Amino acid sequence: MTTVDTTKALDTRAHVLEELREGDRFVLVTHENPDGDALGSLVAMHRVLTALGKDSVMLMSAEEFPLPYEYRFFDLDGLQSLVPPDIDERTVIFLDCGNIDRNPAEVVKREGMHILNIDHHHDNTRFGTVNHVVEEASCTAEIVWDLMRALGVEPALEIADALYVGLVTDTGKFMYENTGTRAHVMAAELIEAGVDVHGIYRRLYEGMPYSKLELLARGLANVQRFDDGRLTITRLTRDDFRLAGAEDSYSEGVIDHLRSVEGTKVAALARELPADEDPNEPARPTRKKVSLRATDGEVDVSIIARQAGGGGHRQAAGFSTTLSDAELVAFLREQVAAQL
């Protein structure tokens, strides 16, 4: 783990605006396995800086491609997979990253980097030189929208679409508890700027590949409930993905079906990650990605995730683990019970 000196970290909106106005060259990054908020914030910030005449580069590992099918409509002009040779002379902007280790581009985690940390996760580790972490924001896209307005940039349609994607995905189509008045004001302004609400909805939530439906069926067939239904959990194995002909990203949305079940306090999805083994080496334990969702304010799932080395929001969090299925269930039951 790389340590970034934060002794001079500043947590002010005014300071991050000054950095954006005064800086000339930037490189923008977001977290691994980027979701709608990560990608929307990345693209929108890039377009805002470009509108200001700045030299902006989006940086994302080649391992992130292809993107999930619902996000492939994004215009990623200006994106690179190799670190710019002048990286040491650029300001690095981390968007929607709760901690620096959520970005797989290890080369940007070097001593002396000048980092603007723009995020809304309440457990953000404040790893930046300047930290603009707005916990009450519904999404990081909302923070980018606020900065855009303060910088005097009009939301061209590409910016408005990107921000709207971040907003609608991180608020669960405006149904999650993080949806406040400001989120609706933002939506109204973006629609006024030309966002096609129905068009965005169709891109994000319709046109589902049949193999995703097959994977969902497999996930629902594996559902288990514990402790009077307070924990509802399912798993997806590599065989499930193979037999369904599904990509890893197709598991997105499975957990929402679990979250909606009556009596559930915490929904969990454990999906096996692809094997990355050398056939000449001893077999390693199967690694799983565990996603957690809380249904109300009684359980903070970010606390559970942090206990296992992960993180996230109070109502949506995750972690990776090599625990067996039985060990994982025992861990989650214990953690949920500790908060109820």
Secondary structure, 3 states (H helix, E strand, C coil): CCCCCCCCCECCHHHHHHHHHHCCEEEEEECCCCCHHHHHHHHHHHHHHHHCCCEEEEECCHHHCCCCHHHCCCCCCCEECCCCCCHHHCEEEEECCCCHHHCCCHHHCCCCCCEEEEECCCCCCCCCCEEEECCCCCCHHHHHHHHHHHCCCCCCHHHHHHHHHHHHHHCCCCCCCCCCHHHHHHHHHHHHCCCCHHHHHHHHHCCCCHHHHHHHHHHHHCCEEECCCCEEEEEECHHHHHHHCCCHHHHCCHHHHHHCCCCCCEEEEEEECCCCCCCCCCCCCCCEEEEEEECCCCCCHHHHHHHCCCEECCCEEEEEECCCHHHHHHHHHHHHHHHC
